[in-house]
Amino acid sequence: MIPNELKYTKDHEWIKVDGNTGIIGVTDYAQGELGDVVFVDIAEDLAEIKSGEAFGTIEAVKTVSDLYAPCDGKVIEVNTSLADDPQKINSDPYGEGWLIKIELTDTSQLDLLLDAEGYKAQIGE
């Protein structure tokens, strides 16, 4: 399942844009490759993110992966519910499993991201 209304990074993050706000998470494909997510590490006091830079990590039973920012932004909210229930990323990666909400600081960066068709091509779907 790859929602058409989202934008995607080559590193398997997605962003849902609503006006000047973006919600960021990891794709269903990514959570499937990771397996059971056991821990998400994003600093609660994270103030901003920069396109292409790591803003946290996601840990599964067998591996730890960096989480990369799809664009620049000021962090509005971190999904703190993932501390108690990180498997929301496995069960609902495009809903309850979101990672952070940001205020976009450069919307032109969104044009550099993949659309759903481009992401499907990248993962061979």
C-alpha positions in Angstrom: 0.0 0.0 0.0 1.5 3.3 -1.2 -0.8 6.3 -0.7 -0.9 8.6 -3.7 -1.3 11.8 -1.6 2.1 11.4 0.1 5.6 12.3 -1.0 8.5 9.8 -0.5 12.3 9.8 0.1 14.6 7.2 -1.4 15.3 6.3 2.3 11.7 5.2 2.8 10.3 8.1 4.7 7.0 9.7 3.7 5.6 13.2 4.3 2.0 14.2 4.2 1.6 17.9 3.5 -1.3 20.0 4.7 -0.8 23.7 4.0 2.5 24.6 5.7 2.5 21.5 8.0 4.1 18.2 7.3 3.6 14.8 9.0 6.6 12.4 8.6 6.7 8.7 9.0 8.3 5.5 7.5 6.7 3.6 4.7 4.9 0.3 4.9 7.7 -1.1 2.8 10.3 0.1 5.3 8.5 -1.3 8.3 8.1 -4.6 6.5 11.8 -4.8 5.7 12.7 -3.9 9.3 10.4 -6.4 11.0 9.1 -5.9 14.5 9.9 -2.3 15.6 11.0 -2.3 19.3 12.2 1.2 19.8 12.1 4.7 18.2 14.7 7.3 19.3 13.7 10.9 18.5 14.7 13.6 21.0 11.6 15.1 22.5 13.3 18.5 22.4 14.1 18.2 18.7 13.7 21.8 17.4 14.3 21.5 13.6 15.3 19.1 10.9 17.4 19.5 7.7 16.7 17.8 4.5 18.7 14.6 4.1 20.0 14.7 7.7 19.2 12.0 10.3 16.7 13.1 13.0 16.5 9.9 15.0 16.7 6.1 14.8 14.3 3.2 14.5 15.3 -0.1 16.1 13.9 -3.5 15.1 14.8 -6.9 16.5 17.7 -7.3 14.0 18.8 -3.8 13.1 18.9 -0.1 13.8 18.3 2.4 11.0 18.6 6.2 10.8 15.5 8.3 10.1 16.2 11.0 7.5 14.4 14.3 7.0 12.6 14.6 3.7 12.8 18.4 3.9 13.7 21.3 6.2 11.3 22.2 9.0 10.7 23.3 12.5 9.5 20.5 14.7 6.0 21.1 16.1 5.4 17.7 17.7 7.1 14.3 18.3 4.9 11.3 18.5 5.7 10.4 22.1 3.1 7.5 22.1 5.7 5.5 20.2 7.8 5.2 23.3 5.2 3.0 24.9 4.0 1.3 21.7 6.6 1.4 18.9 4.8 -1.3 17.0 2.2 1.3 15.9 4.8 1.7 13.1 4.2 -1.9 12.0 0.5 -1.9 12.4 -0.3 1.6 11.1 2.7 3.2 9.4 0.6 5.9 7.6 -1.6 6.7 10.6 -0.9 6.2 14.3 2.7 5.3 13.5 3.7 8.8 12.4 7.0 10.1 13.8 7.1 13.9 13.8 5.1 16.9 12.7 6.9 19.9 11.3 6.3 23.4 10.0 7.7 23.5 6.5 10.4 26.1 6.0 11.1 25.5 2.3 8.2 24.0 0.4 10.3 23.9 -2.9 12.2 20.9 -1.4 9.0 18.9 -1.8 9.5 18.9 -5.5 12.7 16.9 -5.1 10.8 14.0 -3.4 9.3 11.0 -5.1 5.6 10.7 -5.9 3.8 7.4 -5.3 4.6 6.1 -8.8 8.3 7.0 -8.4 8.4 5.3 -5.1 6.7 2.2 -6.4 9.3 2.1 -9.2 12.2 2.4 -6.7 11.0 -0.6 -4.6 10.1 -2.6 -7.6 6.3 -2.7 -7.2 
